[in-house]
Amino acid sequence: MPARATKKTEPAHRPAAHRRGSRPRTATAASKIYSDLRAELVSLQRRPGEVISEAEIALGYGVSRTPVREAILKLSDEGLLDIFPQSGIYVARIPVAALPEAIIIRKALEATTAQLAAERATSSQILVLHSILERQREANAAADRGAFHQSDEMFHATIAEVAGYPGIWTLIQQVKVHVDRYRLLTLPQQGRIARTIAEHEAILRAIEAHDPAAARIALEIHLESLLTHISATQSLNPEFFDERS
């Protein structure tokens, strides 16, 4: 595979795209394209190794290549895209070496928010968490992994809000970008979603009981499982991963 290019590299392009609706303002175009493309990359709608075409994206949004290039460079900085000289832009593979550290950071931060949530949760906030868990059960029953992932994210974000530190979840989202891609690959595994729901139930029971220590432990157990499944998930989906350090 060719060496990665610097940010100034002019990538090759491949046409063919879908239109994204009304043309965004020039000032916000790069931000909109970045947000949309990042969501597609993290959700694995765009698979590792897939070619990314500046021309295609610019046509779809009705803009010049300048805001597209800005968005692509930002995504390259995050490790979601690879830019190769004289070759093109490709969706990056999930870096195996980066996963353990990101999971450990996330676990440390979320263990704290779970503990604080158990100390501070009001009755109405606990009801909100119960309603989110019910959405997860419904998504599991409907075999809707996309809906489950969304409600899973909402559950963790709400715990941070209940704790009084929603900014911690914002920080976690930056840290866990590759973890999310890896985690989505675990969801089709037999019984995985049901186990995740059971782990969420344990976290919520501790929060509802206002037991900070139990909430912290339940959250740590929940995220620890991500560490133990890396090798198995990689074995099942080798084309999604990059073993380079």
Buried (B, 14 or more C-beta within 10 A) or exposed (E): EEEBBEEEBEBBBBEEBEEBEEEBEEEEBBBBBBEBBBEBBBBBEBEBEEBBBBBBBBBBBEBEBEBBBBBBBBBBEBBBBBBBBEBBBBBBBBBBEBBEEBBBBBBEBBBBBBBBBBBBBEEEBBEBBEEBBEBBBEBBEEEBBEBBBBBBBBBBBBBBBBBEBBEBBEBBBEBBBBBBBBBBBBBEEEEBBEBBBEBBBBBBEBBBEBBBEBBBBBBBEBBEBBEEBBEEBBEEBEEBBBEEE
